[in-house]
């Protein structure tokens, strides 16, 4: 099971990118979960920035997006989950 980072519209893309780079290098992959357009935008920017962070280590990241249903405060919402891992 990979680690899960929840990204909001207020998340700093550079901070999330650092977390992505750390998890990918330590654990091999990480998942980001976002709900809403602003959160998806911040997650996408973070993934792009993280690619630059790990490039110096010879890694190229790939991202696989998927819809997931999550329950928040008793209400079911649809989130986008990005699985980020190194290209093989």
PyMOL Python script that loads the backbone (N, CA, C, O; Angstrom):
from pymol import cmd

cmd.read_pdbstr("""\
ATOM      1  N   UNK A   1       0.849  -1.187   0.000  1.00  0.00           N
ATOM      2  CA  UNK A   1       0.000   0.000   0.000  1.00  0.00           C
ATOM      3  C   UNK A   1       0.884   1.236   0.000  1.00  0.00           C
ATOM      4  O   UNK A   1       1.769   1.379   0.844  1.00  0.00           O
ATOM      5  N   UNK A   2       0.640   2.121  -0.944  1.00  0.00           N
ATOM      6  CA  UNK A   2       1.431   3.346  -1.008  1.00  0.00           C
ATOM      7  C   UNK A   2       0.840   4.401  -0.063  1.00  0.00           C
ATOM      8  O   UNK A   2      -0.299   4.279   0.389  1.00  0.00           O
ATOM      9  N   UNK A   3       1.619   5.415   0.219  1.00  0.00           N
ATOM     10  CA  UNK A   3       1.169   6.506   1.076  1.00  0.00           C
ATOM     11  C   UNK A   3       0.170   7.372   0.329  1.00  0.00           C
ATOM     12  O   UNK A   3       0.213   7.468  -0.898  1.00  0.00           O
ATOM     13  N   UNK A   4      -0.729   8.002   1.076  1.00  0.00           N
ATOM     14  CA  UNK A   4      -1.764   8.850   0.483  1.00  0.00           C
ATOM     15  C   UNK A   4      -1.587  10.275   0.979  1.00  0.00           C
ATOM     16  O   UNK A   4      -1.587  10.531   2.183  1.00  0.00           O
ATOM     17  N   UNK A   5      -1.435  11.203   0.036  1.00  0.00           N
ATOM     18  CA  UNK A   5      -1.368  12.622   0.352  1.00  0.00           C
ATOM     19  C   UNK A   5      -2.671  13.261  -0.082  1.00  0.00           C
ATOM     20  O   UNK A   5      -3.082  13.106  -1.232  1.00  0.00           O
ATOM     21  N   UNK A   6      -3.317  13.967   0.805  1.00  0.00           N
ATOM     22  CA  UNK A   6      -4.538  14.688   0.451  1.00  0.00           C
ATOM     23  C   UNK A   6      -4.151  16.107   0.080  1.00  0.00           C
ATOM     24  O   UNK A   6      -3.503  16.806   0.859  1.00  0.00           O
ATOM     25  N   UNK A   7      -4.553  16.531  -1.118  1.00  0.00           N
ATOM     26  CA  UNK A   7      -4.191  17.844  -1.638  1.00  0.00           C
ATOM     27  C   UNK A   7      -5.449  18.696  -1.719  1.00  0.00           C
ATOM     28  O   UNK A   7      -6.458  18.274  -2.284  1.00  0.00           O
ATOM     29  N   UNK A   8      -5.385  19.904  -1.149  1.00  0.00           N
ATOM     30  CA  UNK A   8      -6.518  20.828  -1.211  1.00  0.00           C
ATOM     31  C   UNK A   8      -6.168  21.984  -2.134  1.00  0.00           C
ATOM     32  O   UNK A   8      -5.041  22.096  -2.618  1.00  0.00           O
ATOM     33  N   UNK A   9      -7.150  22.838  -2.367  1.00  0.00           N
ATOM     34  CA  UNK A   9      -6.915  24.004  -3.225  1.00  0.00           C
ATOM     35  C   UNK A   9      -5.958  24.990  -2.562  1.00  0.00           C
ATOM     36  O   UNK A   9      -5.395  25.852  -3.237  1.00  0.00           O
ATOM     37  N   UNK A  10      -5.766  24.874  -1.249  1.00  0.00           N
ATOM     38  CA  UNK A  10      -4.850  25.748  -0.521  1.00  0.00           C
ATOM     39  C   UNK A  10      -3.458  25.148  -0.342  1.00  0.00           C
ATOM     40  O   UNK A  10      -2.579  25.794   0.229  1.00  0.00           O
ATOM     41  N   UNK A  11      -3.244  23.925  -0.822  1.00  0.00           N
ATOM     42  CA  UNK A  11      -1.940  23.272  -0.677  1.00  0.00           C
ATOM     43  C   UNK A  11      -0.890  23.978  -1.522  1.00  0.00           C
ATOM     44  O   UNK A  11      -1.172  24.436  -2.629  1.00  0.00           O
ATOM     45  N   UNK A  12       0.314  24.058  -0.991  1.00  0.00           N
ATOM     46  CA  UNK A  12       1.441  24.644  -1.720  1.00  0.00           C
ATOM     47  C   UNK A  12       2.013  23.591  -2.675  1.00  0.00           C
ATOM     48  O   UNK A  12       2.460  22.534  -2.230  1.00  0.00           O
ATOM     49  N   UNK A  13       2.003  23.870  -3.985  1.00  0.00           N
ATOM     50  CA  UNK A  13       2.526  22.877  -4.928  1.00  0.00           C
ATOM     51  C   UNK A  13       3.980  22.494  -4.668  1.00  0.00           C
ATOM     52  O   UNK A  13       4.350  21.334  -4.848  1.00  0.00           O
ATOM     53  N   UNK A  14       4.810  23.449  -4.247  1.00  0.00           N
ATOM     54  CA  UNK A  14       6.218  23.105  -3.994  1.00  0.00           C
ATOM     55  C   UNK A  14       6.365  22.210  -2.774  1.00  0.00           C
ATOM     56  O   UNK A  14       7.213  21.318  -2.761  1.00  0.00           O
ATOM     57  N   UNK A  15       5.552  22.437  -1.751  1.00  0.00           N
ATOM     58  CA  UNK A  15       5.602  21.570  -0.569  1.00  0.00           C
ATOM     59  C   UNK A  15       5.118  20.168  -0.892  1.00  0.00           C
ATOM     60  O   UNK A  15       5.718  19.184  -0.462  1.00  0.00           O
ATOM     61  N   UNK A  16       4.034  20.076  -1.650  1.00  0.00           N
ATOM     62  CA  UNK A  16       3.517  18.767  -2.049  1.00  0.00           C
ATOM     63  C   UNK A  16       4.527  18.068  -2.958  1.00  0.00           C
ATOM     64  O   UNK A  16       4.717  16.855  -2.864  1.00  0.00           O
ATOM     65  N   UNK A  17       5.172  18.835  -3.838  1.00  0.00           N
ATOM     66  CA  UNK A  17       6.183  18.250  -4.735  1.00  0.00           C
ATOM     67  C   UNK A  17       7.337  17.641  -3.942  1.00  0.00           C
ATOM     68  O   UNK A  17       7.827  16.566  -4.287  1.00  0.00           O
ATOM     69  N   UNK A  18       7.769  18.318  -2.888  1.00  0.00           N
ATOM     70  CA  UNK A  18       8.825  17.771  -2.038  1.00  0.00           C
ATOM     71  C   UNK A  18       8.398  16.476  -1.380  1.00  0.00           C
ATOM     72  O   UNK A  18       9.183  15.534  -1.276  1.00  0.00           O
ATOM     73  N   UNK A  19       7.136  16.430  -0.931  1.00  0.00           N
ATOM     74  CA  UNK A  19       6.620  15.199  -0.324  1.00  0.00           C
ATOM     75  C   UNK A  19       6.548  14.079  -1.358  1.00  0.00           C
ATOM     76  O   UNK A  19       6.894  12.935  -1.062  1.00  0.00           O
ATOM     77  N   UNK A  20       6.102  14.405  -2.567  1.00  0.00           N
ATOM     78  CA  UNK A  20       6.038  13.398  -3.637  1.00  0.00           C
ATOM     79  C   UNK A  20       7.426  12.831  -3.886  1.00  0.00           C
ATOM     80  O   UNK A  20       7.610  11.614  -3.915  1.00  0.00           O
ATOM     81  N   UNK A  21       8.400  13.713  -4.065  1.00  0.00           N
ATOM     82  CA  UNK A  21       9.772  13.269  -4.346  1.00  0.00           C
ATOM     83  C   UNK A  21      10.298  12.373  -3.230  1.00  0.00           C
ATOM     84  O   UNK A  21      10.918  11.343  -3.495  1.00  0.00           O
ATOM     85  N   UNK A  22      10.052  12.764  -1.985  1.00  0.00           N
ATOM     86  CA  UNK A  22      10.512  11.958  -0.860  1.00  0.00           C
ATOM     87  C   UNK A  22       9.883  10.582  -0.820  1.00  0.00           C
ATOM     88  O   UNK A  22      10.581   9.583  -0.648  1.00  0.00           O
ATOM     89  N   UNK A  23       8.555  10.519  -0.978  1.00  0.00           N
ATOM     90  CA  UNK A  23       7.869   9.232  -0.940  1.00  0.00           C
ATOM     91  C   UNK A  23       8.282   8.336  -2.106  1.00  0.00           C
ATOM     92  O   UNK A  23       8.473   7.133  -1.927  1.00  0.00           O
ATOM     93  N   UNK A  24       8.420   8.917  -3.299  1.00  0.00           N
ATOM     94  CA  UNK A  24       8.803   8.105  -4.465  1.00  0.00           C
ATOM     95  C   UNK A  24      10.196   7.523  -4.256  1.00  0.00           C
ATOM     96  O   UNK A  24      10.436   6.357  -4.570  1.00  0.00           O
ATOM     97  N   UNK A  25      11.110   8.326  -3.730  1.00  0.00           N
ATOM     98  CA  UNK A  25      12.469   7.839  -3.536  1.00  0.00           C
ATOM     99  C   UNK A  25      12.563   6.830  -2.397  1.00  0.00           C
ATOM    100  O   UNK A  25      13.378   5.910  -2.461  1.00  0.00           O
ATOM    101  N   UNK A  26      11.742   6.983  -1.350  1.00  0.00           N
ATOM    102  CA  UNK A  26      11.793   6.082  -0.200  1.00  0.00           C
ATOM    103  C   UNK A  26      10.922   4.843  -0.368  1.00  0.00           C
ATOM    104  O   UNK A  26      11.337   3.738  -0.016  1.00  0.00           O
ATOM    105  N   UNK A  27       9.704   5.024  -0.908  1.00  0.00           N
ATOM    106  CA  UNK A  27       8.730   3.936  -0.945  1.00  0.00           C
ATOM    107  C   UNK A  27       8.425   3.419  -2.355  1.00  0.00           C
ATOM    108  O   UNK A  27       7.810   2.363  -2.507  1.00  0.00           O
ATOM    109  N   UNK A  28       8.846   4.146  -3.370  1.00  0.00           N
ATOM    110  CA  UNK A  28       8.615   3.681  -4.738  1.00  0.00           C
ATOM    111  C   UNK A  28       7.399   4.284  -5.413  1.00  0.00           C
ATOM    112  O   UNK A  28       7.360   4.365  -6.640  1.00  0.00           O
ATOM    113  N   UNK A  29       6.399   4.713  -4.641  1.00  0.00           N
ATOM    114  CA  UNK A  29       5.243   5.392  -5.225  1.00  0.00           C
ATOM    115  C   UNK A  29       4.462   6.108  -4.139  1.00  0.00           C
ATOM    116  O   UNK A  29       4.661   5.875  -2.947  1.00  0.00           O
ATOM    117  N   UNK A  30       3.567   6.988  -4.579  1.00  0.00           N
ATOM    118  CA  UNK A  30       2.719   7.740  -3.662  1.00  0.00           C
ATOM    119  C   UNK A  30       1.411   8.035  -4.380  1.00  0.00           C
ATOM    120  O   UNK A  30       1.379   8.139  -5.607  1.00  0.00           O
ATOM    121  N   UNK A  31       0.333   8.169  -3.615  1.00  0.00           N
ATOM    122  CA  UNK A  31      -0.955   8.530  -4.186  1.00  0.00           C
ATOM    123  C   UNK A  31      -1.356   9.903  -3.662  1.00  0.00           C
ATOM    124  O   UNK A  31      -1.165  10.211  -2.486  1.00  0.00           O
ATOM    125  N   UNK A  32      -1.918  10.726  -4.552  1.00  0.00           N
ATOM    126  CA  UNK A  32      -2.451  12.029  -4.187  1.00  0.00           C
ATOM    127  C   UNK A  32      -3.949  11.978  -4.397  1.00  0.00           C
ATOM    128  O   UNK A  32      -4.421  11.432  -5.395  1.00  0.00           O
ATOM    129  N   UNK A  33      -4.701  12.542  -3.464  1.00  0.00           N
ATOM    130  CA  UNK A  33      -6.156  12.559  -3.581  1.00  0.00           C
ATOM    131  C   UNK A  33      -6.639  14.001  -3.525  1.00  0.00           C
ATOM    132  O   UNK A  33      -6.271  14.756  -2.624  1.00  0.00           O
ATOM    133  N   UNK A  34      -7.468  14.376  -4.499  1.00  0.00           N
ATOM    134  CA  UNK A  34      -7.967  15.742  -4.602  1.00  0.00           C
ATOM    135  C   UNK A  34      -9.456  15.738  -4.879  1.00  0.00           C
ATOM    136  O   UNK A  34      -9.963  14.900  -5.624  1.00  0.00           O
ATOM    137  N   UNK A  35     -10.156  16.695  -4.264  1.00  0.00           N
ATOM    138  CA  UNK A  35     -11.577  16.872  -4.519  1.00  0.00           C
ATOM    139  C   UNK A  35     -11.781  18.322  -4.950  1.00  0.00           C
ATOM    140  O   UNK A  35     -11.477  19.247  -4.197  1.00  0.00           O
ATOM    141  N   UNK A  36     -12.292  18.513  -6.149  1.00  0.00           N
ATOM    142  CA  UNK A  36     -12.555  19.851  -6.660  1.00  0.00           C
ATOM    143  C   UNK A  36     -11.482  20.312  -7.626  1.00  0.00           C
ATOM    144  O   UNK A  36     -10.344  19.845  -7.603  1.00  0.00           O
ATOM    145  N   UNK A  37     -11.887  21.253  -8.483  1.00  0.00           N
ATOM    146  CA  UNK A  37     -10.999  21.729  -9.544  1.00  0.00           C
ATOM    147  C   UNK A  37      -9.737  22.385  -8.997  1.00  0.00           C
ATOM    148  O   UNK A  37      -8.647  22.149  -9.518  1.00  0.00           O
ATOM    149  N   UNK A  38      -9.865  23.204  -7.959  1.00  0.00           N
ATOM    150  CA  UNK A  38      -8.696  23.873  -7.395  1.00  0.00           C
ATOM    151  C   UNK A  38      -7.697  22.895  -6.813  1.00  0.00           C
ATOM    152  O   UNK A  38      -6.488  23.071  -6.965  1.00  0.00           O
ATOM    153  N   UNK A  39      -8.189  21.875  -6.153  1.00  0.00           N
ATOM    154  CA  UNK A  39      -7.310  20.867  -5.558  1.00  0.00           C
ATOM    155  C   UNK A  39      -6.618  20.038  -6.637  1.00  0.00           C
ATOM    156  O   UNK A  39      -5.433  19.725  -6.521  1.00  0.00           O
ATOM    157  N   UNK A  40      -7.362  19.683  -7.690  1.00  0.00           N
ATOM    158  CA  UNK A  40      -6.767  18.926  -8.802  1.00  0.00           C
ATOM    159  C   UNK A  40      -5.687  19.766  -9.472  1.00  0.00           C
ATOM    160  O   UNK A  40      -4.644  19.239  -9.861  1.00  0.00           O
ATOM    161  N   UNK A  41      -5.927  21.062  -9.610  1.00  0.00           N
ATOM    162  CA  UNK A  41      -4.935  21.957 -10.198  1.00  0.00           C
ATOM    163  C   UNK A  41      -3.652  21.978  -9.367  1.00  0.00           C
ATOM    164  O   UNK A  41      -2.558  21.885  -9.923  1.00  0.00           O
ATOM    165  N   UNK A  42      -3.771  22.097  -8.055  1.00  0.00           N
ATOM    166  CA  UNK A  42      -2.594  22.131  -7.182  1.00  0.00           C
ATOM    167  C   UNK A  42      -1.843  20.798  -7.240  1.00  0.00           C
ATOM    168  O   UNK A  42      -0.612  20.782  -7.248  1.00  0.00           O
ATOM    169  N   UNK A  43      -2.568  19.691  -7.278  1.00  0.00           N
ATOM    170  CA  UNK A  43      -1.929  18.370  -7.352  1.00  0.00           C
ATOM    171  C   UNK A  43      -1.173  18.216  -8.672  1.00  0.00           C
ATOM    172  O   UNK A  43      -0.059  17.693  -8.698  1.00  0.00           O
ATOM    173  N   UNK A  44      -1.783  18.672  -9.762  1.00  0.00           N
ATOM    174  CA  UNK A  44      -1.145  18.562 -11.080  1.00  0.00           C
ATOM    175  C   UNK A  44       0.139  19.388 -11.120  1.00  0.00           C
ATOM    176  O   UNK A  44       1.160  18.925 -11.629  1.00  0.00           O
ATOM    177  N   UNK A  45       0.092  20.598 -10.588  1.00  0.00           N
ATOM    178  CA  UNK A  45       1.295  21.428 -10.545  1.00  0.00           C
ATOM    179  C   UNK A  45       2.377  20.762  -9.688  1.00  0.00           C
ATOM    180  O   UNK A  45       3.555  20.782 -10.046  1.00  0.00           O
ATOM    181  N   UNK A  46       1.978  20.179  -8.566  1.00  0.00           N
ATOM    182  CA  UNK A  46       2.940  19.526  -7.681  1.00  0.00           C
ATOM    183  C   UNK A  46       3.626  18.345  -8.379  1.00  0.00           C
ATOM    184  O   UNK A  46       4.829  18.141  -8.217  1.00  0.00           O
ATOM    185  N   UNK A  47       2.871  17.581  -9.141  1.00  0.00           N
ATOM    186  CA  UNK A  47       3.459  16.443  -9.863  1.00  0.00           C
ATOM    187  C   UNK A  47       4.470  16.943 -10.888  1.00  0.00           C
ATOM    188  O   UNK A  47       5.549  16.367 -11.029  1.00  0.00           O
ATOM    189  N   UNK A  48       4.128  18.010 -11.601  1.00  0.00           N
ATOM    190  CA  UNK A  48       5.057  18.567 -12.591  1.00  0.00           C
ATOM    191  C   UNK A  48       6.341  19.067 -11.923  1.00  0.00           C
ATOM    192  O   UNK A  48       7.435  18.848 -12.443  1.00  0.00           O
ATOM    193  N   UNK A  49       6.214  19.731 -10.787  1.00  0.00           N
ATOM    194  CA  UNK A  49       7.391  20.228 -10.061  1.00  0.00           C
ATOM    195  C   UNK A  49       8.224  19.059  -9.537  1.00  0.00           C
ATOM    196  O   UNK A  49       9.453  19.097  -9.597  1.00  0.00           O
ATOM    197  N   UNK A  50       7.561  18.023  -9.025  1.00  0.00           N
ATOM    198  CA  UNK A  50       8.273  16.853  -8.483  1.00  0.00           C
ATOM    199  C   UNK A  50       9.097  16.149  -9.561  1.00  0.00           C
ATOM    200  O   UNK A  50      10.161  15.603  -9.271  1.00  0.00           O
ATOM    201  N   UNK A  51       8.611  16.161 -10.795  1.00  0.00           N
ATOM    202  CA  UNK A  51       9.394  15.553 -11.889  1.00  0.00           C
ATOM    203  C   UNK A  51      10.767  16.205 -11.979  1.00  0.00           C
ATOM    204  O   UNK A  51      11.773  15.527 -12.191  1.00  0.00           O
ATOM    205  N   UNK A  52      10.803  17.518 -11.818  1.00  0.00           N
ATOM    206  CA  UNK A  52      12.084  18.224 -11.834  1.00  0.00           C
ATOM    207  C   UNK A  52      12.950  17.869 -10.643  1.00  0.00           C
ATOM    208  O   UNK A  52      14.168  17.749 -10.769  1.00  0.00           O
ATOM    209  N   UNK A  53      12.327  17.701  -9.488  1.00  0.00           N
ATOM    210  CA  UNK A  53      13.081  17.368  -8.281  1.00  0.00           C
ATOM    211  C   UNK A  53      13.797  16.024  -8.387  1.00  0.00           C
ATOM    212  O   UNK A  53      14.930  15.895  -7.924  1.00  0.00           O
ATOM    213  N   UNK A  54      13.158  15.024  -8.985  1.00  0.00           N
ATOM    214  CA  UNK A  54      13.753  13.678  -9.024  1.00  0.00           C
ATOM    215  C   UNK A  54      14.568  13.416 -10.291  1.00  0.00           C
ATOM    216  O   UNK A  54      15.245  12.392 -10.392  1.00  0.00           O
ATOM    217  N   UNK A  55      14.507  14.330 -11.250  1.00  0.00           N
ATOM    218  CA  UNK A  55      15.236  14.130 -12.513  1.00  0.00           C
ATOM    219  C   UNK A  55      16.740  14.010 -12.287  1.00  0.00           C
ATOM    220  O   UNK A  55      17.416  13.258 -12.989  1.00  0.00           O
ATOM    221  N   UNK A  56      17.270  14.753 -11.302  1.00  0.00           N
ATOM    222  CA  UNK A  56      18.713  14.707 -11.036  1.00  0.00           C
ATOM    223  C   UNK A  56      19.152  13.333 -10.527  1.00  0.00           C
ATOM    224  O   UNK A  56      20.336  13.001 -10.572  1.00  0.00           O
ATOM    225  N   UNK A  57      18.192  12.534 -10.041  1.00  0.00           N
ATOM    226  CA  UNK A  57      18.494  11.171  -9.589  1.00  0.00           C
ATOM    227  C   UNK A  57      18.234  10.148 -10.684  1.00  0.00           C
ATOM    228  O   UNK A  57      18.246   8.943 -10.429  1.00  0.00           O
ATOM    229  N   UNK A  58      18.000  10.620 -11.894  1.00  0.00           N
ATOM    230  CA  UNK A  58      17.783   9.710 -13.013  1.00  0.00           C
ATOM    231  C   UNK A  58      16.380   9.125 -13.062  1.00  0.00           C
ATOM    232  O   UNK A  58      16.150   8.138 -13.761  1.00  0.00           O
ATOM    233  N   UNK A  59      15.429   9.719 -12.328  1.00  0.00           N
ATOM    234  CA  UNK A  59      14.059   9.208 -12.332  1.00  0.00           C
ATOM    235  C   UNK A  59      13.162  10.075 -13.206  1.00  0.00           C
ATOM    236  O   UNK A  59      13.310  11.296 -13.252  1.00  0.00           O
ATOM    237  N   UNK A  60      12.243   9.433 -13.888  1.00  0.00           N
ATOM    238  CA  UNK A  60      11.183  10.119 -14.611  1.00  0.00           C
ATOM    239  C   UNK A  60       9.873   9.611 -14.030  1.00  0.00           C
ATOM    240  O   UNK A  60       9.662   8.401 -13.947  1.00  0.00           O
ATOM    241  N   UNK A  61       9.000  10.511 -13.631  1.00  0.00           N
ATOM    242  CA  UNK A  61       7.756  10.112 -12.979  1.00  0.00           C
ATOM    243  C   UNK A  61       6.625   9.949 -13.987  1.00  0.00           C
ATOM    244  O   UNK A  61       6.534  10.679 -14.974  1.00  0.00           O
ATOM    245  N   UNK A  62       5.765   8.967 -13.710  1.00  0.00           N
ATOM    246  CA  UNK A  62       4.517   8.837 -14.437  1.00  0.00           C
ATOM    247  C   UNK A  62       3.378   9.003 -13.447  1.00  0.00           C
ATOM    248  O   UNK A  62       3.545   8.801 -12.244  1.00  0.00           O
ATOM    249  N   UNK A  63       2.220   9.373 -13.970  1.00  0.00           N
ATOM    250  CA  UNK A  63       1.056   9.648 -13.142  1.00  0.00           C
ATOM    251  C   UNK A  63      -0.145   8.942 -13.747  1.00  0.00           C
ATOM    252  O   UNK A  63      -0.422   9.080 -14.938  1.00  0.00           O
ATOM    253  N   UNK A  64      -0.856   8.186 -12.920  1.00  0.00           N
ATOM    254  CA  UNK A  64      -2.055   7.478 -13.366  1.00  0.00           C
ATOM    255  C   UNK A  64      -3.250   8.023 -12.589  1.00  0.00           C
ATOM    256  O   UNK A  64      -3.375   7.752 -11.395  1.00  0.00           O
ATOM    257  N   UNK A  65      -4.137   8.790 -13.244  1.00  0.00           N
ATOM    258  CA  UNK A  65      -5.302   9.326 -12.553  1.00  0.00           C
ATOM    259  C   UNK A  65      -6.471   8.347 -12.558  1.00  0.00           C
ATOM    260  O   UNK A  65      -6.630   7.560 -13.491  1.00  0.00           O
ATOM    261  N   UNK A  66      -7.284   8.403 -11.510  1.00  0.00           N
ATOM    262  CA  UNK A  66      -8.483   7.558 -11.420  1.00  0.00           C
ATOM    263  C   UNK A  66      -9.513   8.250 -10.540  1.00  0.00           C
ATOM    264  O   UNK A  66      -9.161   9.006  -9.634  1.00  0.00           O
ATOM    265  N   UNK A  67     -10.789   7.985 -10.813  1.00  0.00           N
ATOM    266  CA  UNK A  67     -11.852   8.481  -9.949  1.00  0.00           C
ATOM    267  C   UNK A  67     -12.039   7.501  -8.793  1.00  0.00           C
ATOM    268  O   UNK A  67     -11.978   6.287  -8.985  1.00  0.00           O
ATOM    269  N   UNK A  68     -12.266   8.033  -7.595  1.00  0.00           N
ATOM    270  CA  UNK A  68     -12.574   7.213  -6.426  1.00  0.00           C
ATOM    271  C   UNK A  68     -13.711   7.883  -5.657  1.00  0.00           C
ATOM    272  O   UNK A  68     -13.818   9.109  -5.628  1.00  0.00           O
ATOM    273  N   UNK A  69     -14.552   7.065  -5.040  1.00  0.00           N
ATOM    274  CA  UNK A  69     -15.611   7.589  -4.182  1.00  0.00           C
ATOM    275  C   UNK A  69     -15.115   7.584  -2.750  1.00  0.00           C
ATOM    276  O   UNK A  69     -14.606   6.578  -2.257  1.00  0.00           O
ATOM    277  N   UNK A  70     -15.270   8.728  -2.087  1.00  0.00           N
ATOM    278  CA  UNK A  70     -14.847   8.853  -0.693  1.00  0.00           C
ATOM    279  C   UNK A  70     -16.008   9.407   0.124  1.00  0.00           C
ATOM    280  O   UNK A  70     -16.884  10.094  -0.402  1.00  0.00           O
ATOM    281  N   UNK A  71     -16.000   9.097   1.420  1.00  0.00           N
ATOM    282  CA  UNK A  71     -17.041   9.610   2.296  1.00  0.00           C
ATOM    283  C   UNK A  71     -16.451  10.673   3.203  1.00  0.00           C
ATOM    284  O   UNK A  71     -15.470  10.436   3.907  1.00  0.00           O
ATOM    285  N   UNK A  72     -17.068  11.857   3.176  1.00  0.00           N
ATOM    286  CA  UNK A  72     -16.611  12.969   4.002  1.00  0.00           C
ATOM    287  C   UNK A  72     -17.814  13.506   4.760  1.00  0.00           C
ATOM    288  O   UNK A  72     -18.794  13.942   4.155  1.00  0.00           O
ATOM    289  N   UNK A  73     -17.739  13.475   6.073  1.00  0.00           N
ATOM    290  CA  UNK A  73     -18.832  13.935   6.938  1.00  0.00           C
ATOM    291  C   UNK A  73     -20.164  13.266   6.576  1.00  0.00           C
ATOM    292  O   UNK A  73     -21.208  13.917   6.538  1.00  0.00           O
ATOM    293  N   UNK A  74     -20.108  11.961   6.312  1.00  0.00           N
ATOM    294  CA  UNK A  74     -21.314  11.203   5.995  1.00  0.00           C
ATOM    295  C   UNK A  74     -21.835  11.412   4.591  1.00  0.00           C
ATOM    296  O   UNK A  74     -22.885  10.875   4.239  1.00  0.00           O
ATOM    297  N   UNK A  75     -21.127  12.178   3.782  1.00  0.00           N
ATOM    298  CA  UNK A  75     -21.552  12.468   2.412  1.00  0.00           C
ATOM    299  C   UNK A  75     -20.571  11.834   1.431  1.00  0.00           C
ATOM    300  O   UNK A  75     -19.357  11.942   1.606  1.00  0.00           O
ATOM    301  N   UNK A  76     -21.092  11.177   0.404  1.00  0.00           N
ATOM    302  CA  UNK A  76     -20.217  10.555  -0.589  1.00  0.00           C
ATOM    303  C   UNK A  76     -19.812  11.584  -1.634  1.00  0.00           C
ATOM    304  O   UNK A  76     -20.651  12.286  -2.200  1.00  0.00           O
ATOM    305  N   UNK A  77     -18.503  11.659  -1.879  1.00  0.00           N
ATOM    306  CA  UNK A  77     -17.950  12.602  -2.863  1.00  0.00           C
ATOM    307  C   UNK A  77     -17.087  11.833  -3.836  1.00  0.00           C
ATOM    308  O   UNK A  77     -16.603  10.745  -3.524  1.00  0.00           O
ATOM    309  N   UNK A  78     -16.895  12.392  -5.008  1.00  0.00           N
ATOM    310  CA  UNK A  78     -15.992  11.807  -5.998  1.00  0.00           C
ATOM    311  C   UNK A  78     -14.687  12.586  -5.966  1.00  0.00           C
ATOM    312  O   UNK A  78     -14.673  13.812  -6.077  1.00  0.00           O
ATOM    313  N   UNK A  79     -13.599  11.856  -5.812  1.00  0.00           N
ATOM    314  CA  UNK A  79     -12.273  12.462  -5.794  1.00  0.00           C
ATOM    315  C   UNK A  79     -11.480  11.940  -6.980  1.00  0.00           C
ATOM    316  O   UNK A  79     -11.838  10.933  -7.591  1.00  0.00           O
ATOM    317  N   UNK A  80     -10.411  12.633  -7.291  1.00  0.00           N
ATOM    318  CA  UNK A  80      -9.454  12.124  -8.270  1.00  0.00           C
ATOM    319  C   UNK A  80      -8.219  11.699  -7.497  1.00  0.00           C
ATOM    320  O   UNK A  80      -7.668  12.465  -6.706  1.00  0.00           O
ATOM    321  N   UNK A  81      -7.794  10.468  -7.739  1.00  0.00           N
ATOM    322  CA  UNK A  81      -6.598   9.942  -7.088  1.00  0.00           C
ATOM    323  C   UNK A  81      -5.524   9.749  -8.152  1.00  0.00           C
ATOM    324  O   UNK A  81      -5.732   9.057  -9.148  1.00  0.00           O
ATOM    325  N   UNK A  82      -4.371  10.376  -7.920  1.00  0.00           N
ATOM    326  CA  UNK A  82      -3.223  10.260  -8.822  1.00  0.00           C
ATOM    327  C   UNK A  82      -2.227   9.295  -8.201  1.00  0.00           C
ATOM    328  O   UNK A  82      -1.773   9.518  -7.079  1.00  0.00           O
ATOM    329  N   UNK A  83      -1.882   8.235  -8.903  1.00  0.00           N
ATOM    330  CA  UNK A  83      -0.795   7.359  -8.472  1.00  0.00           C
ATOM    331  C   UNK A  83       0.460   7.825  -9.189  1.00  0.00           C
ATOM    332  O   UNK A  83       0.498   7.868 -10.419  1.00  0.00           O
ATOM    333  N   UNK A  84       1.480   8.172  -8.430  1.00  0.00           N
ATOM    334  CA  UNK A  84       2.722   8.700  -8.997  1.00  0.00           C
ATOM    335  C   UNK A  84       3.849   7.717  -8.672  1.00  0.00           C
ATOM    336  O   UNK A  84       4.058   7.344  -7.517  1.00  0.00           O
ATOM    337  N   UNK A  85       4.561   7.313  -9.713  1.00  0.00           N
ATOM    338  CA  UNK A  85       5.667   6.372  -9.524  1.00  0.00           C
ATOM    339  C   UNK A  85       6.702   6.578 -10.633  1.00  0.00           C
ATOM    340  O   UNK A  85       6.409   7.227 -11.637  1.00  0.00           O
ATOM    341  N   UNK A  86       7.895   6.037 -10.460  1.00  0.00           N
ATOM    342  CA  UNK A  86       8.921   6.185 -11.491  1.00  0.00           C
ATOM    343  C   UNK A  86       8.575   5.365 -12.735  1.00  0.00           C
ATOM    344  O   UNK A  86       7.987   4.287 -12.653  1.00  0.00           O
ATOM    345  N   UNK A  87       8.956   5.911 -13.876  1.00  0.00           N
ATOM    346  CA  UNK A  87       8.797   5.172 -15.132  1.00  0.00           C
ATOM    347  C   UNK A  87       9.775   4.001 -15.115  1.00  0.00           C
ATOM    348  O   UNK A  87      10.930   4.142 -14.711  1.00  0.00           O
ATOM    349  N   UNK A  88       9.294   2.854 -15.557  1.00  0.00           N
ATOM    350  CA  UNK A  88      10.139   1.640 -15.533  1.00  0.00           C
ATOM    351  C   UNK A  88      11.067   1.597 -16.728  1.00  0.00           C
ATOM    352  O   UNK A  88      11.846   0.654 -16.872  1.00  0.00           O
TER     353      UNK A  88
END
""", "prot")
cmd.dss("prot")
cmd.show_as("cartoon", "prot")
cmd.util.cbc("prot")
cmd.orient("prot")
